[in-house]
């Protein structure tokens, strides 16, 4: 029985270790490598915040959001805060965040 449990754990562990990032979780809470929560400026619903210059992201194409994040991570465009946040996201996390916001209804 113990061997069966170890084999099962060994088979499942890679799935847990390599689970796709949760875009909503990153948007609401940031990540473990220093990216701040997107919702702090752009809102959990993606409506943005004009008073601080944070654009609405809800319903934008995921490819557009991904492109912006990639440019910001490379130091092209955005502000210092967005560049820092974008640099703190892995490529899979960028995709997850972009997919999450793209799936929201536009405000």
N, C-alpha and C positions, 0 to 999 in steps of 0.2 A: 504494500500500500504506500509506503514511504517513497519507494522508487517511482511509482506511478505519479505521485504528487510532484516529485522533482522533474520528471519528464514533462508533465503538463506545464509546470512553471517555466521550464526552459523553452517550451514551444510558444507560450504566451508572452514571455518577457520582451522579445523583439517587437511585438505589436504594441506593447505599452510604451516601450522606450522610443519608438519611432512613430507614435501617433501624430496625426496632422495637428498643427496648432489650431486653436479655437479663436477665430476672428473676433467674436463677440467678447470673449474673455479678455483679449488683448485691448480691444476698444475700451472696455469698462475698467480694467485694472492694470494695464501695461504688461510688461513681461519681466522675466527674471534677469535680463541683461541690461536694464537701464532705460528702456523705452517707457515713457510716461503714458498714462491712459489717454487715448485719442479723445475720449468723451469729455475730458476736462475743457477742451476748447471747441471741438466740433459737435459735441453732444452725442449721447447714446443713440438718439434717433437720427443723427446725421444732419440736423437742421442748421448747424453752424452757429456762429456768433459774430454778427456784423460789427459790433462795438469793439472787438479785438482783432478784426480782420480774418477770422477763421471761416472759410467758405463752407457752404453746405456740401455734404458728400453723398447724402442719401440718393440712391437711384442713378448716380453717375456710373458710366461703364467701368467695370473692374480694371480693364486695361489702362484706362485713363488714370485712375487712382494709382495703380502700380507704376506707371510711367513717372508720375510726379514724385512718388516716394523714392524711386530709383535715382532720379535727378537730384533730389534733396540729399540723399545719402552720398552722392558724389560731390556734394558741395556746390551744385548748380541750382540756384533758385531757392525760394523759400527764405525763411529767416533762420537764425542760429538755433533756435529751439527746435524747429521742424527738421533741420539738418541733423541735429543730435538724436532726435527721436528716430528718424529714418535710418541712421547708422546703427541704431540699437536693435533693428528688426532683421531677422534672418530672411532670406528669399521666401521661404515657406510662410513666415509670419506676414510678410508684405502681401502675399497672395491671399492669405486668410482674412486680413483686415479689408483688403480691396473687395473681396467677394462678399464679406458681411455688409459693408456699406452699400455696395451695388444692389444688394437684395432688399434694401429698405425702400419704403415708399417715399417719394420726394415730398418734402414739406409743403 
